[in-house]
Amino acid sequence: MVRKSTIFPSVSSLRPHTRKAIPWSAAPLLLPVAAFGAGIALSAYLDYGYGTTFLVATLVLCLPVLALHLRPAPHPFYASAASVSLLLAVLSFGGWYAGERHPLNDASHFGHRQQEGTLTYGTADAVRQAGSRTAVTLSVERLIDDRAVFPATGLLLAYLEGGEDLRVGDRLLLSAEPTRVPPPLNPGVFDYAAYLAGQSVYHRTYADAEEWQLVPAPPGWSLRQIGDRSRAAWFASLTPFLEDDNLAVAAALIMGKRDLLGSEVRSAYADTGAIHVLAVSGLHVGILALIVMQLLGWLLPPRPFWFLVRSAVTIGVVWYFALITGLSPSVQRAALMVSVVLTGKSVNRRNSIFNLLAISALLMLAIEPKQLFQVGFQLSFAAVAGIALFARRLQRLVRLPGKLHLAWDAVSVSTAAQLGTLPFTLYYFGQFPVYFLLSGTLVIVFAYLVLTMGLFHGVLALIGLPHQWLTPTGTLLNGVVEVQNTFIRYCSELPGATLQLTSFGVVSAIGLLALIAVLAYLAYRPSHRARWLAMGVTGLLASYWMLSPALTPRPGFFTVYHLPRLTLIDVYDGHAAAAVGDSVPARLADYQIEPSRKVVATDLGGPLRFDRDTSLAPVAVAYPLLRLLDRRVLVLDGDLSYPEALASLPAPDLVLVRGGFRPDDVPPSLANRPIVVDGSNPPYLTDDWRVAFPRVHITAEDGAYRYEVTDIE
């Protein structure tokens, strides 16, 4: 007899053997794909080396599997051991494969052969405007020098002067020398080099008008050219009816053209958690597939053969749309997911959604292993997994009559997607949209309307209807986009629209991910164990968040930033913070300084001036001497005349050079002191400083200088 519990009646009433079993066999590819991804991550951690070691390990780990296969009746223990060995073999194979696909491991990569005077020839894969220049992603095909022509591979990001008329598929010849994309020079700044590396771009170049030329291409169009021409024609059909922010948002939402978006629009959409609609991704591809399937469902009879036709046409339209939007990784992922799902349904296979996700991930990683590290890749799969795990169960919580249940269904899907992506958004972006239920749900409705009308308008323009026939669809589209923008601005202006986090590290992200996984298990299979586990993980996570500031306090530090023609030092002693130096323009400060200041969570105010003596807890100014925490700093300023008594000043712990002070003028007594040359110095003095003082820290090359102290009296 099972005694009923008054604490957990809904759980204790379930006998162990009557609880719903988790069908792990429905997703057999889940663990192998996870192992393959782990191998890619391990290879990246090892800088894509040790290829031979990974390959040998793969072969060795396959031996137990082969031995088990030859054994007629293996013991269950050996079968389990062979399964583990097979997963480790897949992991090792992933490490080898990632190294083989790493562009810089290819001996024919242009970066290994580029020399001064070498010409670079290639095809434009992507073209966009970047300020006064045109940014072209060039697929390098050949290197040309005085002696020969060498075949080459790799991608080069070229910023060209006067390239406004360039199109995808154009052939270019460059004489400008490529250089490696540098890492960020200030802490916390967006790592553009890592972002480009995730797209297999490691080199860039700046070419003036006389350093590049357009090479006549052979007749014929590639698939990318067809997509680019279609995109241009589609965009041209919108310009007579939309303008300014409405045109920018419509172009971004419909066809992935984001270069028209202003900073205010981006900020409003980001603060409300709706920025994803401005980047063509799974949402847009899913809406497109739904529209096409519904339309064909009205036109074709409901029979298996015609379902196959509907699926084939939908897959074709989805991939053509992917071409138009530039075949970005997010669109490729979504198009591949749609293709896998529709193909599975067409052949009457009832696959688990997680198995379909695993198949999609495997294909994507096989095409480009570096997609594993793209934020969009992680968010896409996390969102779909969240919807699969939580949406149905959230929908069952509330029963609404009639068509009202559709509104709750939309809220449930939005909440489930937000729950799946929560650890990733907090870790990567450090903010949470408080009103996501309002903005995130309605923006999906707006996206459906805008994309539907944009597609209909584009088809009408494609078949050649005159301008007056396009006026109704263009005007209606403009009105819907205007309402959407107004709604987003309203949400962004609500009090507390965005919750900013000063720090959310790897431990917090992993802990939150574990909690969500336990909640998913609890929702699928309620039990005492799952509830206690959920409460335990919640308690551990809450304890970590509450106690970590006390157990691991932030040490005091000061940072000498790299800012062109400016000097700025931030000082933080663990309690108070201050800034010393020049005033920095707001736009430059937002990009180069504020990311580092977020971890301090203290208002620094305006910087203390060098020409005014000041004494505060973290800093004191008696120019040219500074006290920064426990360090005595002497400033050598090129705009000042230093008296002979300079040598009689107290010996500094650090020398800061600013304003063009020359290395020849450094007193001999300071030659052995640590020297920092900041961004206020002209670039032409860099080589002089490096020759005179080989150990000098030059922020233009070495990045911002940071000093940390763990014990401040």
N, C-alpha and C positions, 0 to 999 in steps of 0.2 A: 504494500500500500504506500502510495506517495503522499506525504503530508503537504498540504497546501501552505504556502508561505504568505503571510500578510504584508511582507515587505515588497517582494517581487512576484505578485500573483501571476502576471502574464508570462513570466519566465519559468517559474517553477512548475506550472501546469504542463509544460512540455517535457515529455520523457526524452532522455538522451537519444534513443533510437528513432524518435519521431521528428527530431529537428531536421531542418532542410540541410542536406549535404551540399558542400561547396563543390561544384563540378569542375575540378581542376583539369580534367581531361578534355573539357570543351575548348580550352586554350592551350594546346600543346606547344605552341611556338613562343609562349610568353617567356619562359625561363631561358631558352636558347637565345632569343633576341636580346634579353637583358644581359646575358653573358657576353654576347657579341659587342654590345654597347660598352660593357665594362672593359673589354679588351681595347676598344678604341680609346677610352678614357685613360687607361694605363699607358698606352702608347704615347698619347699626348703628354702625359706627365713625364715620360722619359724622353721627351722631345723627338718623338718618332724615330728613335734609334732602336738598336738591338733586334733588327729584323731577322737575322739568322737565328738568334736565340729563340724568338717567338716561333719560328717555323719548326725548329727541332723539337721544341716543347710540344707543339701541336701533334707532330708525328708520334712522339713518345706516348703522349696521353691517349692517343687512339689505339694503342696496343691492347690495353685491358678490354676495350670494347670489342676488338676483333677476337680476342681470346674467349670472351663470353659468348660471342656469336657462334664460335666453333664448338662450344660445349653443349651437349644435348639437353641437360636439365640442371641449370645453374642454381646454386643456393641463393635465396632472396638477398642475403647480405652482399654477395658478390654482384648481384644485379644492381643493387643500390649503389655500390662502390663504382660500378661501371658507368652508371648514370652521372655520378659526380665527376668521374674522369672525362666523360663526354662533354659536360658543361665546361670544364676547365680547358678542354681542347678547343671548344668554340671560342672561349675567352682568349686563348692564346692566338687562335687564328685571326680574331678581330684585331689584336695588337699588330700582327704581321701585315694584315691587309691595310690597316690605317697607315702604317709606315710606307707600304708600297704605293699608296695613293697620294702620299704627301708630296706636293709639287716640288719642294726644295730637295727632295731625295732623288729627283729625276735629273740625270746628268745632262739632259738637253735643255734644262730650264735656262732661260736667257740670263738670269741673275748670275749664273756661274761663268758665263762667257762674255759678259758685257765689259768692254774696255773703252777707253777714251777714243772718240772718233768713230765708234761703231754705230751704224744706222739700224734702226728697229723698224721692222715691217710687220703689220698685222691687220686684223679686221675688227671693226667697232662692234662690240657685243651690246653695249648700253651707252646711251647718250643723255645727258641732262645738263641744265644750266647750273653753274656754281658761282654766283656773283658775276663778276665781269668776265669770267672764263667759262669754257665748256668742258665739263668733266666727261671723259670718254674711257670706258673700260675696254682696253685693247687686248684681244686675243693674239699674242705674239706668234708669228709663224716663221720668221726668218730674221737672222742677223747678217748685216752686210758690212764688210770692211774693204780695205784696198786690195786684199788678196783673194777673197772668196766669199761665197754665200753659204751660211750655215743654217740648217733647219733648227728651229727652236720652239719651245713651248712656254706656257705660263701666261698669267694675266698681268697687265700693267695699267695702273690708273694714271691717265694723262690729263693734265689741266692745260687746255689749249687756248691761246689767244686768237680771237677771230674765227671760232668754229661754230657759230650760231646755226649755220645751215647744214651741219653734219647730220647724218642719219645712221641708224643701225644697218650694218652690212657694208658701210664704206670702208675702203682700203686706205691705210695711212702709212706714211714713211716719216719717221722722226729722227732728228739728229740730236735732240736733247738727251743728256745722260740720265738714266734712271737711278734712283737712290732708294734705300730701304725706308719704309714708312716708320718714322720715329715714334717711340712710346710717348705718353703724356709727360710733360715736364713738371706739373704740379699735382700734389696728392689729391685723390678723389675725383679727378677730372675723367670724363668719359674717355675710355681707351679706344681711340679710333683705329690704332694699329691692330689691336686684338680683334676688333670688329671686322676689319678688312681681311685679316688672316683667316677668320671663319668663312670667308668667301674665296679663299685661296689667292688673295691679292696681297703681295708682300712688298711691292715696289711702286713708286710713283715718280712722276716727272712733271716739270713745268716747262712748256714749250711756247716761246714767242711765235709771232706770225711767220717769221723767216726760218723757224726751226722745225717746221712740219709741212707736209704737202699731201694733197689728196691724189691718190693713184687711181687711174681708171680701172674699174672692175669689169670682169667678164659679164656678158649678158646673162640674165636669169636672176631670180629672187630666191633667197633662202627662206625657211620658215620664220625666222626672226624678222626678216624684212617684211614679210607679209603681215605679221602681227603689228609691226611698227607702223606700216602704212594704214592699216585698219584703225589703229589707235588714233592716228592723226586725223583721219576722216571723221571718226566718231567725235573727237574733241571739237573739230570744226563745226559740227552740227549743233553743238551746245552754245557756242560763243554768241550767236545773235540773240539769245534769249536769257542768258545768265551772265552775271559780271561780278567782279570783286570776290567777296567771301563766298557767295553762293556758287559761283563758277568753280572756285578752288575746292570747296567741299564736294560738289557734285563730281568733279573730275577725279578727286581722290577716291571717293566712295565707289564710283561706277567703274573706272578703268585704272585705278592705281597711280594716277598722275599726281604726285604730292609736292612738286616743286613750286606750286602757286600758293600753298598754305602759309599764312602769316603766323607770327609768333603768338599773337593774341588768340587766334582760333585754335592753334595747337594746345596752348595752355588751358583754354576752357574745356576742350575735350579731354585732356589728360586729367584735369582736376576732378572731373565727374566720372572717370573710369570708362569713358566712351571713345578713347583714342583708337581703339582697335577697329572701329568702323571706317576710319580714314585710311587704313592699310588693307588692301584687298587680301582676304585670307579665307579660312574655312567657312566663316559666316556667309560671305558673299558667294562663294562657290556652292555652298549648300542651298542658299536661296535660289540661285540660278538653276541648279539641278531640280529643285522642287518645282519651279515655274515651268520648266521644259517638260518634266514628267506629267504635271497636271494638264498642261496644254495638249500634249499628245494623248493623254488618257481620255480627254473629251473627243478627240478626233478618231482614235483607233479602238477597235473592239477589245474587250477584256479577255484575251486568249493568250496562252503561253507564247505562241510565235510572235504576236504583236507586242507582248511585253519585252521580248528579246529585241525587237526593232526599236521600241521606246528607249530601252537601256543603251543600245548602240548609238542612237542619235544623241541622247543626252550626254554620253561620254564624249562624243565628237564635239558637241557644242561646248562642253566644259573645257576641253583641251584647247579649242580655238579661243575661248575667253582667256585661258591662261597665257596663250601667245600674245593676245592683245595687251594684257596687263604686264607684259615683260618677263614672263616665266620666273617670277621671284620665287625663292624657296618656299614661302608660305603658300603661294598658289599651287606650286607643284605638289606640296604635301596634301592640300585639300583635294586637288584633282585626282591624285593617286588614291586617296581614301574613297572618293566617290566611285572611281573605276573599280576598285576592289569590291566594294559593297554591292554595286549593281551587277557586276560579273557573278558574284556569289549567288545573288538572288535569281539571276537568269538561268543558272544551271541547277536551281533548286537545292542549293546547299544552305542549311541553317547553321551558319557559323556564329560563334560567340563574338560579341563586339570586341572583346579583348583580343581574340585571335585575329580579327580583321585589323585591329590597331597594330598588332605584332607584325603582321604581313606588310602593312604599309611602312612601318618603321624599318623593317629589314630591307625593303626595296630602296627606301630613301638613303639609308646608311650605306647600302651597296653602291649607289650612284655617287654619293658624296659623304664620306665618313664625318667630315667636319660639321655637318648639320647637327650632330649631337650636341654641340656647344652653342648653337644659336638659340637665343632666348625664345624666338618665335616657335622653334621646333618643340621646345619643352612646354611652352604655354599651350600650343595646339593639342598635344597629346594629353596634357593635364586637364584641359577643358573638356575634351571628349570623354576622358575617363571619369571626371566628376559628374558629367551628365549621365553616363551609363550607371554610375554607382548610386546617385542620390536623387535624380530627377523623378523617377517613378515613385519612390517612397515619399518624397515631398508632396507630390500630387495627391497621394492618398490621405494626407493629413487633413485636407479641407475638401468638403463636398459642396459644390455650388450647383444650382439648378440651371438647366438649359445651356445657352451659349456662354454663360458667365464662367463656366469651368475653363474656357479657353484662356481667359485672363490669368487665372491661377496657374494654369499650365505654363504660360509664358514666364510668370514669376518663378515657378519651380525650376525651369530650365536655366534661367539667369542665375538663380541662387546656387544651383548645383555646379554650374560652370565656374562661378566665383569661388566656391568652396574648393574645387579641384585646383585652381590656379593660385589660391591664396598664399601658400608658402613661397612660390616663385615671385609673385608680384611684390610681396613685402621684402624679399631678399634683394631683388634686382632694382626696385624703384623706391623702396623705403617710404611708401605712402599707401593709404587705403581710402577709396572713395566711399564716404559715409552713406551717401544717398544712391548707392549702386542699384538698389531695388527699383527706384524710380527711374533714374537715367538709363541704367543698363537694360531694363525691360522695354521701355518705350523706344529707345534708340534702335532696337531690333525691328520694331514695327516700322519706324521711319526708314531704316535701311531696306526693308522689303519693298516699301512703296517707291523709294527713290530708284532702287535698282530695277524694279519692274518698269517704271515709266522711262528710265534711261534706256533700257533695252528696247522698249517699244519705239521710242523716239529714234534710236539709232537704226533700227530696222527700216522705219519709214524713210529716213534719210538715205539709207543704203540702196533702196529700190528706186530712188530718184524722184521722190515727190517734191513738188515746188515748195518754196518758202512758206507761202500762205497756208499750205496744208500742215506744215509742221508747227505753226503758231500755237494751236491748242495744247499739244503735248509739251512744247517747250515752256509755255506760260505756266501750265499746271506743275511741271517739274520745278520750276523756279519758286513757285509758291510753297511747295512741300519742303524744299531745302531751306527756305526762309523760316518756316515754322520750326524746323528741326534746329537750326542755328539759334533761334530765339529761345527755344526750350533749353538747350545746352547752356547758353549764357545765364539763364535764370537759375539753373541748378548750380552752376559754378559760383554764383553770388550768394547762395544760401549760407547762413552761418555754420561754420565748421564743416564745410563741404569736403575737405580733405584732411585726413589724419596723417600727420607727418611723424615718422619714426626717426629718432636720431641714430639708432643702430639696430640692425637686425641681421645677425651673423649666421654663419653656417650651422652652428649648433641649434640656434632658434629655428632655422628653416627645417632642419632634419627632425627636430622634436615636434614641430607643428605638422609636418608631413606624416610622422608616425601616429600622431593623434587622429588625423583625418583617416588614416588607414584603419585604425582601431574602430572609429565611428562607422566606417563602411562595413567592417566585419560585424559590428553590433547590429546595424540596420538589416544586414542580410541574414544573420543567424543569432538572434537574441539569446543570451545566456548569462548566468551569474559571472562566469569567468571573464566574458567580454566587458561586462559593466565594471567589474573591479579593475580590469586592465585599463579601461578608458579613464576611470577616476585616478588610477595610479599615474598614468602618463600626464594627465592634466595637472596633478599635484606636482610632479617633477618639473614640468615645464614652467608652472607658475613660480615654484621655488627658485628655479634658475633665473627667471626674469627679475625676481625681487632681490635675490641675494647676490647676483653677479656684480652689481655696482659696488657692493661693500667688500666682496671677496677678491675681486680683481679691479681695483680702482684704476681709472685712467691716469697714467703717469704724466707729470708735467713735461711740456715740450715747447720748443719754439721752431718756427718754420720761416725760412727766407725764400720767398716765392720767386719764380722767374716771371717777370713782367717786362715787356719791351719798354725801355726808356724810363722805367719806374723802379722804386725800391719799396718793398712792403714786408714787414715782419709781424707774424702773429705769435703771441706769447700766452701760454696757458699753464698755470701752476697747480692744477688739480681742483681749484675752487673758483678763481677769478681769471679773466682773460683780458687782454689788451692788444692793440695793434699799434705799430710804430712805422712811420714812413710817409710816403706820398699818398695823396688822394687818388683813388682809382675810379675810372668811369664805371657807372653802374652796370653797363652791359658786359664789360670785361670782368668785373667782379663776380657777376652772376655765374659766369662760365668757368673762370679760373680759380676763384677763391672760395665762394660759398659752398661747393661740395666738400671741401676740407673742414669748413667751420661747422658743418652739421653735427659732427661727432662731439663737439664741445657743448652745444645746446646753450650757449651763453651769448648775450648781445655784446659784441665788441665795440659798437659805436664807431665814431670816426677815428682815424689813426692819429696818434700823438705825433706832433711835429718835431723834426730834428732840431729846429732852432729855438725851442722852448724847453727849458729845464723842467723835468717832471720826475716825481718819485711815487710809484705805486707798488703794490705787493709783488706783482710778477715782473715789473720792468721799472728801470730808472734811466733818465736821459740827461746827460751832461756832455753834449756833443763836443768832440767826436767820440766820447766814451759812452757806452751803453752797458747797463746791467740787465741781462736777460736770464732770469732764474738765477742759477749759481754760476753763470758764465760772465766774465768781463770781456766785452767786445769793443775793439777799436775800429772805427770807420775811417777808411782812407777815401776821401771825396775829391774827385778831380776838379771840382769847382772851388776848392778852398786852398789857401796857401798855409802850409804847415810850418810852424817855427822850428828852430833848432832844438827847442826843448821837448820835441816830440819823443825823443829817445829817453827822456827822464820820466815819462808817464809810467804808471804801473804796468807791468808786463801783462798783456792781454791773453786770454785763453783762445780768442778767435779774432781774425782780421777780416772785416767785410769791406770789399772794394766796390765803389759805386761812382757814377758820374764820369767815367773815362779816365780814372787814375791809371797812370802808366806803370808797368812793372819795373822799369828802370829807376823809378823814384821811390821804391820801397826801401826803407832804412834797413841796413844789414841786421840790426837787432831783431827784426821781425821775419827774417828769411826762413826761420825754422818753425814759425807758428802756422797753425792751420789757416788757410786763406780761402775765402769764398768770393767769387766774382759774380755779381748778380746781373739781371737783365738790363739794368740802367747803363751798362757799359756798351760801347759800340762793338758790333761783331768783328770788325777788322782787327781788334786787339786780342782776340781769342788765341790765335796762334802764338803771339808774343808772350802771353801769360803761360801758355802750355810749355813753351821752350824754357822760359826763365824759372818756372816753378812747376815741375812735372806732376807734383801731387796736388796741385790746386783744384778746387771744386768750382767748376764753371757751370752755372745753372742752365745756360743755353745748350749744354751738351749732357751734363750729368743730372739735370732736373733740380727741383727745389732742394735746398739743404734743410735737413731736419735734425734737431738735437733733442734727445729725450733724457730725462733724469728721473730716477725712481724714488729718490729720497730728498725732499726739500725741507730744509730746516725752517 
